[in-house]
Amino acid sequence: MDISEIIASNVGTEAGIHIGKSDAPVKVISFVNVRCPFCREWHEKSRDVISRYLESGRIELIVKPFDKEKESLQRGNIIHHYLDYAAPEQTLEVLDEVYARQDLWGSLTHEEVANFAEDELGLSKQDNEEQAEKIIAEANAANIRLVPTVIIGEHIFDEHISPEELEKLILEEAGKE
């Protein structure tokens, strides 16, 4: 991942699914597409560390479901529009399920993906269009092209971070407060 062109200062904390306390000292901002296998890898590898720091109130996780034009990721775009931004903790659990079952729904037709979201996950389509547009505009302004792209303070990385490295970055950023 070439992060040299990413302008992290163009990434805000407004748009996205806000999980945890809004006054947490550290913001973990994660641009993802739920169909992307590398996003699944990031989610699974980071989940324990993220959960621990969410529970302690030290981080706020801001998930930015990034609708992509790439054919292989369009099924993720469909799922994104079923994520409930108003119920962030439950949505984090939904993300666990979506990633765990990615191999099952990832090759379905677009219509079948919508049916999977409704019938298998029990989700309802949400009015997320405005949020989706803000996230796309923000990613474009920041030159974010790939998912996952994760930002903690001035640190930009992808799924190639170990849980230990993630924890170190969180603690480092928390120490700046």
Buried (B, 14 or more C-beta within 10 A) or exposed (E): BEBEEBEBEBBBEEBBBBBBEEEBBBBBBBBBBBBBEBBBBBBEBBBEBBBBBBEEEBBBBBBBBBBBEEEEBBBBBBBBBBBBBEEBEEBBEBBEEBBEEBEEBBEBEEEBBBEBBEEEBEBEEBEBEEBBEBBBEBBEEBBBBBBBBBBBBEBBBBBEBEBEEBBBBBEEBBEEE
